[in-house]
Amino acid sequence: MTATDWTEVYNTTDPHEAELLRGMLEAEEVQAFVMDHRSSAYPNLGEVKVMVPRELVVRAIHLVKKFRGT
């Protein structure tokens, strides 16, 4: 897969929240990874993104809504 084959389905400033979501997605057989764009000097700045393969975006978004309770 190339970088363009992945799509962001969630972003947060909390890396633990992103990892929890990644684990939930993978438990539902949706491949996912966390991309951390926070500054190493200022970890409170920036965001953490959860990425999934483009062909699984619709399913992932449904699961993200379930994760968020919406």
KANOR-V651403 format. One record per residue. RES is the residue in one letter. PSI is psi in degrees with one decimal (NA if undefined). OMEGA is omega in whole degrees, 0 to 359 (NA if undefined). NEAR is the number of other C-alpha atoms within 8 Angstrom. Layout:
BEGIN
res=RES psi=PSI omega=OMEGA near=NEAR
res=RES psi=PSI omega=OMEGA near=NEAR
END
This chain:
BEGIN
res=M psi=142.4 omega=176 near=5
res=T psi=171.3 omega=181 near=5
res=A psi=-30.9 omega=182 near=5
res=T psi=-8.6 omega=179 near=6
res=D psi=-3.7 omega=182 near=8
res=W psi=144.7 omega=182 near=11
res=T psi=139.4 omega=177 near=10
res=E psi=130.8 omega=176 near=9
res=V psi=-9.1 omega=181 near=12
res=Y psi=144.9 omega=172 near=9
res=N psi=151.9 omega=184 near=10
res=T psi=170.8 omega=172 near=10
res=T psi=-3.8 omega=183 near=10
res=D psi=107.7 omega=182 near=8
res=P psi=-29.3 omega=179 near=9
res=H psi=-40.2 omega=178 near=6
res=E psi=-43.5 omega=179 near=8
res=A psi=-41.8 omega=180 near=15
res=E psi=-36.7 omega=175 near=9
res=L psi=-44.8 omega=179 near=8
res=L psi=-43.6 omega=178 near=11
res=R psi=-45.1 omega=179 near=12
res=G psi=-40.3 omega=178 near=8
res=M psi=-42.7 omega=179 near=8
res=L psi=-45.3 omega=181 near=13
res=E psi=-32.2 omega=175 near=10
res=A psi=-26.4 omega=178 near=7
res=E psi=16.2 omega=177 near=6
res=E psi=33.8 omega=173 near=6
res=V psi=111.9 omega=179 near=10
res=Q psi=135.6 omega=182 near=8
res=A psi=156.7 omega=171 near=11
res=F psi=160.0 omega=181 near=8
res=V psi=129.5 omega=177 near=11
res=M psi=114.4 omega=185 near=8
res=D psi=112.4 omega=180 near=8
res=H psi=18.9 omega=179 near=8
res=R psi=152.1 omega=177 near=12
res=S psi=136.0 omega=178 near=9
res=S psi=-28.8 omega=179 near=5
res=A psi=-33.5 omega=182 near=4
res=Y psi=79.3 omega=186 near=7
res=P psi=-14.3 omega=177 near=8
res=N psi=-8.5 omega=179 near=7
res=L psi=136.7 omega=179 near=8
res=G psi=-176.4 omega=184 near=9
res=E psi=162.3 omega=177 near=11
res=V psi=127.1 omega=184 near=15
res=K psi=144.0 omega=172 near=14
res=V psi=124.8 omega=185 near=15
res=M psi=143.8 omega=177 near=13
res=V psi=160.1 omega=175 near=15
res=P psi=142.1 omega=184 near=11
res=R psi=-37.5 omega=183 near=8
res=E psi=-9.3 omega=180 near=5
res=L psi=11.1 omega=185 near=9
res=V psi=-46.4 omega=184 near=11
res=V psi=-46.0 omega=179 near=7
res=R psi=-42.3 omega=180 near=7
res=A psi=-42.3 omega=180 near=12
res=I psi=-39.6 omega=176 near=9
res=H psi=-43.6 omega=180 near=8
res=L psi=-34.7 omega=176 near=9
res=V psi=-43.0 omega=178 near=11
res=K psi=-39.7 omega=177 near=9
res=K psi=-43.3 omega=179 near=8
res=F psi=-42.3 omega=181 near=8
res=R psi=-11.7 omega=180 near=6
res=G psi=25.6 omega=179 near=5
res=T psi=NA omega=NA near=5
END
